[in-house]
Amino acid sequence: MTEDADANTTALPRTISGSLVDHVMNRHLIPWALYDLSGARAPDSLETMQDYLRRFRGLRGKSLDGISYESLQRSWCAFIRRWNRMLEDGRNFQQWLANR
């Protein structure tokens, strides 16, 4: 086992493979299960949110077909973060999506 740290962080034990660091990072990047709405503020129905996700990914030229579960879960969490941030800023996600 090794320890990594810099001047601004507390040292965290890390296995040689990095699995503990990866686990901590993944908990931050993907805090919600795929299609879990518990982290979303004032979400629409699950079906509608899934449609928004398809359209959100489509803006980046990406589809939902043929991607790994983990990639899809990360995309879902990024989408939920965007949804929440826009609500906090008083912006309308649906309108933003339609104008893209």
N, C-alpha and C positions, 0 to 999 in steps of 0.2 A: 504494500500500500504506500502511496505517496501523498503529499499534501501540496495543494496549490494555493497561492495567495498573492495579492499585490498590496500596495500601500493602503488601498481603500477598502479592502475586504477582509473578512475573517477567513482563516484557513479552513478549507473543507477537506476531509479525507476523501481520497479518490482511488479507486482500484486502477490497476494498470490499464484495463480495458476502457476505463472512463465510464463504467456503467452507473455509478452513483451520481456523477456529475450529469450524465445524460438523463437520469431519472429526475433529478432536481430541475433541470432545464425543461424537460417535457411537462412536468407539473405546472410550470409557469406558462409554457406555450400552449398546452392543451389541457386547461383545467376542467373542461366539460366533456362528457361523453358525446359521441356523434348523435346529433339531433336532440340533445338535451337542451331544453329551454329554460332551465333553472337560472342560468346566468344572464338571460336576456331581460331587459327592462321593457315592460309593456309589450310583449311579443304578440304577433298575430297568431293564427292557428299554425300548428306544426306543418300542415300541408302548404300553407302560404309561405311560411318561412323557408321551407325546402325549395319552393319555386324561386324565392328571392336569392337563395344560395346559388341555384343554377344560373340565374341571370348575373349575379355578382361575379361568379367565376367566368362566365361568358365574356364579361368586359375585359378580362385579361387573356382572352383567346383560349381559355381552358374549358374542358367539359368535365362531367362527372364520370364519364365512361373510362374504364380501364385504369383507374388510379388506385393506389393501395388504400387500405382502411385508414392507416395512420395519416396519410396525406389528406384524405377526405376529412378526417377529424380535425387536423390543423386548419384546414380551410374553413370548416364550420366555426371553429373558435375565432378565427380572424374575422369572419363575417359577423359573429355576435359582438365582438369588440367594436367593429365599425358601426353596427346598429346602435349600440349603447352610447358611443361617442357622439353620434349624430343627434340622438335624443337629448343628451346633456347639453349640446350646443344649440338646441332649439331648431334643428334642421329636420326635414322630413326625408327619411330614407327612401320611401317609395317614389317620391318625386325626383330625388337625386338619381335613382336607378332609371326612371323613365326618361330623364333628360340626357342620359349617356348614350 
